[in-house]
């Protein structure tokens, strides 16, 4: 067998960076002032009502844009040299004894000697 160079093509998958944008929910705490009335008794035999302020934390959803990077597969065709071995016909000379003139054998089935 004689090695002969031959061109071979195949597909290679590469990736490239691609910037995408998406909207995701982001939660943050917002202070909200609330007022409430509380009745209570004092030592004096009279009833008194007092108002006060109180801070309460609530989760308020909001949307925020965020950029992120993903790898996207990209198909690319590429030619590369590949070494291939092929069978090549070749002439070979071989001596074959013929007939009763065969000097090397005494009882040869092929030449009848």
N, C-alpha and C positions, 0 to 999 in steps of 0.2 A: 504494500500500500504506500502511495506517495501522498504526503499532505499537500493540499492545494488551498490557497486562501479563497474564501468565498464570502460575499456580503450577506448578512442576515439582518432582518428588521424585526423588532419587537417593540411593544408599548411599555413605557415607563411611567408610573404615576408619581408626580411630584406635588408638593403642597406650596402654597403661597399665602402670605398673610393678607387678610382682608379685614378692613375695619367696618364694623356694623354698629348700628344704634338701635336700642330697644328701650321701651318704657317699662320700668319696674316700680312696684309700689314700695314706698319708703315711709316708715312710721316715725314720728317724732312727738315728743311731749310738748303740749301747749298749756300754759298756765291759764286757768279760767277762774275768774273771781265770781263767787256765788255769795249770796246773802241769805241768811235764814234767821228765823226768830225762835228763841229758846225761852221758855217760861221756867222760872225758878223762884224759890222762896228764900227770902232773907230773914234775918233774925227778928226784924221788926214785924209786927203783925199786919203787914200790908203786902199786897202782891205787886210785883214790879216786872215789867217786860223790858228786855234789853236786846238790841240788835248789834250783831258784830259780823265782821267779814272773815271769810275762810278761803284758803287757796286749795283747789282740788286739781289733781293732775289727771288728764284724760288722754288717751291715745287717739290721735287724729290722723287718718291716712292721707297721704298726698303722693302725687306721681312726680318722678324725677327722671330726667334723661341721663343715661349712662352710656359711655362708649366702651366697647370691649373688642378684643381681637380673637378671631377663630382661624383655624387652619382648614382650608378648603382643598380637597384633592383636585388636581388638574392633570388631564391626560396629555402626554407629550409623546410624539413619535420620534424615534431617534435611530439612526443607522450606525451600527458598529461592526467592525471587521471581526469575523469569527473563523477560526481555522477548522476545516472539515477534511476528513480523510476519506478518499474514494478509491475503489478498486479500479486499476488501470490495466488493460490487457498488455501482456508482455510475452515475447517469443523466447522460448527456451529450447535449446538443442539437447536431445537425449539420444544416446546410442542404443539401438535395439538390435540384438543379434537376429539374423535372418538365415534360414536354411542350414544345410549341413556344413557350411563353411565357418560355423561358430567355433573359434579357437579356444574359448574359455570353458566350455562345458562338454561333458561327456554324454550325459543323458538329459538333455534339455527338452522340456515338453513343448516350448514355443517354437524351437527351430527343428525339432525332430531328430536331433543328433544323438 
